[in-house]
Amino acid sequence: MYNIDEIVYKAKEKYPNKKFQLTNTLFWGDENLPPIEVEYGNIEVSDMGDGMTWCLIVNSKLSYGTMWFYTEWGIQKCKSDFNFLEWFELWSQGKDNELFD
């Protein structure tokens, strides 16, 4: 997990003033979906390596305060709309398998 200075710096890169548009998992290359910008409205809080990161949604009507997992194949919402503290409790204990439905 990043320290607070890194989180604040990364927040400025992610345009937190623009809205995050998703409510459900998105896999890259799904031709049935309109183009959606997923880099906005979130703050990256943890880098898991290999292009996988955890982000907190900070600007969204429907996903505000939830944690999302960004990967090379798409992005996935954390189980049961977990907020940061619920996510952190399981993540810090290494219970990654309990973070998804």
Buried (B, 14 or more C-beta within 10 A) or exposed (E): EBEEEEBEEBBEEBBBEEBBBBEEEBEEEEEEEEEEEBEBBBBBBBBBEEEEBBBBBBBBEEBBEBBBBBBEEBBBBBBEBBBBEBBBEBBEEEEEEEBEE
